[in-house]
Amino acid sequence: MSDPSLPLLSTGELLRGIVDEVTESRARDYAIMQKIAELNRRGAATELGYKNLPLVLRDAVRWDKNTATRWVEQAAKLSGEITPTGSEITARLPITATAAAEGALSIDHVAVVAEAMQTLPADREAQLVDYARQFEPTLVRALGKKLIYGLFQNDPEPTDPQPEPACSRNRLTLRQTKDGVVKYSGTMDPVTGATLMAALGPLAKPRPATAEGPDPRTLDERQGDALAELLDLVLRADVLPEHGGEAVALTVTVDYDDLAEQAGAATLDNGVHLPADQVRQLACSAGILPIVLGSRSQPLNVGRRSRLFTSGIRRALVARDHGCAFPGCGRPPKHCDAHHIQHWADGGDTSLDNGVLLCRHHHTLIHRSGWDVTIEHGMPVFYPPAWLDPERRPRHNQLHTAA
């Protein structure tokens, strides 16, 4: 039976009601996990004649075995243990346990935090939990991976025992069939692959819709046509089409200290990491823009290929924001627009301090919703609408800067 009072509530009140009820539900889930942990501590499965506790729960609450096992595992991570002498051991994830008790985290949040904390040091738990209070488990897992990479980026890759391959990693196989069709396959090193993707990106966009409908080509077909067009452009001229207001280029971002010491890692504009000692060589290549960052991840020096002011601003935005700056968004720079924080029509200027990179979805959201964005201490800060957070606490995008 429907609640007759629901039509009287505003949209914000309905959403706030959902948030409150989900929070209460998650708090109840935490209370259930505490009971499960106590059953586990006292050996209830043996007492009841079962092989293990998940089998008990399967019969008791009709969970399948995988679900029951997951609840038992997460309960153990959120609960303290009692030693044979009666002493209590603090929970393995105390900050996560506190947040779960408040109803801020779901069991899926707990699982991804626990997964990351198997590798991360204990002092990173607070950062992960704070992120989990704002975003879904998938994004928390992504942040955890970036934090792990940031801590261990100088370690050898597990799948690459050699510190540096002795020969080129670029391979291209061309075969022409009897009817003249050329078939090709190959592999590219990260830098070459990122350069090709940067060049193909603006050419592979769907054609504008016509009276006959939208572009019917698949992504693979558009990329194949883009490669053919790129070859024509290379043969006919030394100028490639502009993308995002500037000529196609590959941007390499590196911290000043890393560049000076030739340590750590630089980042290509598609998110691929490469050793900082390769940046000096890349800086000599046409179409490679070296961007050096200071201690606050702000641009100290932005490479320039033209006198176009808008191109320099966009490159500075890319160096600062690394992609869509909206909290939790991982879209790369090539999928982003430069947004005027103070609208042009309202007197806002086109400058680094009045700009922010946003993907198409979040660009539209900022214009149409209750989200606000400002620049504070040189970095974008977002404030959610009141229905999402009555206190409107500031949020940042940690996905692009975690590593």
N, C-alpha and C positions, 0 to 999 in steps of 0.2 A: 504494500500500500504506500503510495507516494505521500511525502510530507507536504501538507497544504501551505506551510510557511515558506517553502523554497522559492516560489515565484516572487515573493515580496523582498527577497534579498538581492543586493546589487551583485554584479559579477565579481567585484573584489571581495565581498563578504563570502560568496560561495567558495572562491578559491582559498581564502583564509580558513574557512571551515574545513576544507579538505586537508590542508596542511596540518591543522590542529589534530584532526582525527587520525591521520597517518602517523603523526608524532606519538599519540597515545598508543596506537597499535604497535609501533616499534618498541615503545617502553614495555609493553606487555610481553613482546617477544623476548626482550632482555630478561624479564622476570622468569619466563619459561626456560631460558638458557641457564639461569642460576639453579633452577630445580633440576635440570638435566645434569648439570655439573655435580650437584650434590648426590644424585643417584649414582653417578659414575664413581665419585669418591668412596661411597660406602659399598661398592661392589654389588649393586642391585641385580645385575644380570645373573651373577652366580647364585645369589640368594633366591632368585625366581626360577632358576633352572635353565637359563638361556646362555648361548655362547657369548654374546656381547650385547651391549646396551642398544645399538641401532635395531637389533632384532626385537628387543622389547618394545621400542617405540613404534616399530612397524605394526605390531599387533595392537598396541595401546591406542594410537591416534591415526592409524591407517596411512602412515607415510610410506612411500616406497623406500627401499633400502638406501639408495643414494641420498635421498633427502634426509633421512634419519641420521646417516653417517655425517653429513655436512653439519647438522645441528649439534651433534655431539662434539665434533672437532672444534667448531667455533665457540661452543660453551666452555671447552677446556681452556681456550686462549683468553677468555674474558673473566675467568674465575681464578681465585687464589687456590692454593693447595695446602693440605694439612699434612705435616710430616708425621712419621710414627711417634715422635716425641710430643706431638700436639702443637708444634709451632706452625704458624700460618705463613705461607710463601706468597708474596705479592703476585698478582696476575701478570702474565707475560706481556700483555698489552694494556697497561693500566689506563692510559689516556683514552684508548679506544673503548675500554670498558665504561669509563665515565660518560663518554658521549653516547654510547649505546643505552645506558641506563636512563639518560635524559630523553631518549627517543629520537635522537638526531641521526642515528645510523641504522640502516637495515642489516639483515644478516649477510646480504651480498656485499655491502660496504665493508663489513667486518672481514669477510673472506679476502677481498682484494688488498686491504690494509695488511692483513696477516701475511699474505703472499709476498708483498714487497718487503715487509720487515724481516723476512727470513734472510735477506741480503743486506738491508740498510742498517746502519748503526741506530741504537736506541734513541738518540737525540733527534732523529728525523720523524719519529712517530707523531709529534705534535703538528708538524707541517702537513703530513698526510691526512691526519684527522681533521684539521681545519679545512683542508680542501674537500674532504668527504662530506663535511657539513654543508657545502655549497653545491656539489656536483654529483652526477650519477656515477655508479661504480666503474663504468668503462673509462671515464676520464680520470678517475683516481688511479686506475691501473696504468694508464698512459703516463701520468705524472710520476708514479713510482718507477717506471722504466727509465724515464729521463733522469731522475735523481740517481738511480743506479749507474747509468751511463756516465753522469757527471763525476761520480766518485771513482769510477774505474776506467775512465776513458783512455788512460795510458797503458792499461794492461793489454797483452796480446789478445786478439779475438780468438774465441774457442775454436772456430772453424778455419782459422788461418794461422798455422803454426809458424810460418815464415814472417819475419818482421816486415819485409818488403819483397814482393815478387820480383824475380830476376828479369823477367821478360814482360813485354806489353800484355795487358789484359784485354786489349781491343781485338775483336775478331769479327770478320764479316765474310759470310759465305754467299756467293752469287752463283746461280745456276740458271741457264737459259734453256727453256724447253723447245721442242721442235716447232711449235707455233709462235715462237718469239717471246713468250711470257717469261719474265725474269723472276725467279724465286730467291729470296734472301733470308738469312737468319744470322744471328751473331750475338755477341756480348760486348759490353763497354765498361771501362772503369768508371767509378762514380763521377769524376769530373767531366769526362766526355759524355756520359749519359745525361748528366744534368744540363750540359750545354746544348745537346740535341733537343731535349725536352723544352728548354727555354726558347729555342728557335722555332720549334713546331707549334708551341702553345697558341700563339695568336693566329696561326694559319689553320689550325684544326678546330676552331670554334664553329658551332652550327651556323649555317647561313640564315639570314633573316627569314621569317615566315612570309609566305606569299599567299596569293588567293588559293593555291593548291594545297596549302598547309605548311607545317614546319619542315625543316630539313629532315629527309627520311634516312640519311646515312647513319650507320652505327659509328661508334667511337673509332673502331679499327679502320673503317672506310675513310673517315675524316682524316685520320692520321696518315693513311696511305696517300690521299690526295694532297695533304699538306707537305709530305716529303717530296712529291713530284713538283709542287709549286716552289718549294725551297730550292730544289736543284735548278729550276728555271731562273730564279732570282739570282742565284750565285753565278750562273753563266752570263746573265744579262747585265748585272750591275753589282756594285759593291755596297749597296744599301738595302737593309732588311726593313720590313714594315715595323712601325712603332707598336709597342705593347705597354699599356698603362701610361702613355704619355712620353715614352722614351724608346730609343732604339733597343732592340733585343740585346741583352747582355747577361752575363753570369756574374752574380755578386758573391764575393767571399768575405765573410765577417769573422774577425778575430780580435780578442782582447789585446791591448797594447803590451801588457806584461808577457803574455804567451808569445806574441810576435817577437819581442826582444829576446826572450830566452829560447825561442824555437821549441816550446813545450806545449802541452795541452792539445787542444783541437780547434780548428776553424770550422765554420759552418757554411755550406753552400746555400743558395736561396731556396732550394727545394728540401732543406732539412738534413741533407746528407753531411756527415762529419768527415773531416780529413785532417791529418797531422798538420800542425801550424807551420812546420818547417817547409811545407810545400807552397806556402802562400807567396814567398819571394819569387819562386819560379812562375807561378800563375800570374803574378802582377805584371810580368813582361808580355803576357799574351793579349792579343787584340780581343776586345769584347769581355775582358775580365776586369771587374771593378773591385779593388781592395778597399775595405772599409774597416778602419781601426777604431776600437771602442775604448773609452776610459773606464774608471773603476765603477761608475754608476750605470754602465752599459749604455752610455750616450755617445753619439758619434763625435770623435775628435777630428777625423779627417775623412772626407768623402770624395772618392775618385770621380772625375768628371770627364765625359766624352763629348760634351757639347756645351754651348752657351745658354741652353734653355733653362731658365730658372726653375720651371716646374719639374724638370727631370732631376735636378739636384735635390729639391725638396722631397720628391718621392724616394730617392735613394736614401736620404737621411731617415725618412719614415720607416723604410724597410730595415735599416740598421738598428733603429730603436725598437720597433714593434715586432720584428721577425715574422710577421704575418698578421692575421686578424687579431686585433688587441682585445676583443671581447672575451671576458672570463670564460675559460673552458673551451674556446674554439681553437682548433689546430690547423685551420686553413692557411696555406702558404701565401707569400706575397703576390704571386701571379694571379691569385683568385680574389684579390682585394682591390677596393676603391679607396682613394684618399678622401676622407670625410672632413668637412669644415665643422669644427666643434661649435664655434659661433658662426651661424650661417652667413654666407656671402651677402645675401639680401639684407641682413641685419647689421652690416658693417664689418663682418669678420674678414680678416686678411688671409692670404694664402701663405702660410708660414709653418715651420715645424711646430711651433708652440700652439698653433691653432688647428693642427691636423692630427688625424689618427687613421690607421689602416683598418678597414672593416670589410669582411666578405659581404657578398650581395645580401644574404639573409639578415645579417646583423646590421648592415647599413640601413636596410628598410626598417628593422626593429627599432633602432635608435630614433628614426624620424617619426615613427607612428606610436610608440609605446611610452611607458612611464620611466624607462631607463634614461639615466643622465651620464654624461662622460665629461671629465675635466682633465687638465694636465696639472699634475702636482709634483713638484721637485723634478720636473722634466720628464715624467712618465705618465701614461694614461691611467686614470682611475675611474671606475664605473660604480654607479650607485643604483641599486635595484629599486623597482617600484614598491610602494608600501605594502601591497598585498603579498609580495614575496618575502619582504623583510620589513616589519613595521619600524625598525630602527634605522633602516636604510644604511647599513654599514658598508664601507667601501670594499670593492673587490678588484683584484688584478688578475691578469692572465699569466698563470705560472707555467703553463705548458711550454711556452716559447722560451722561457728564461731559466727553467729548472736546472738544465745541464750547464 
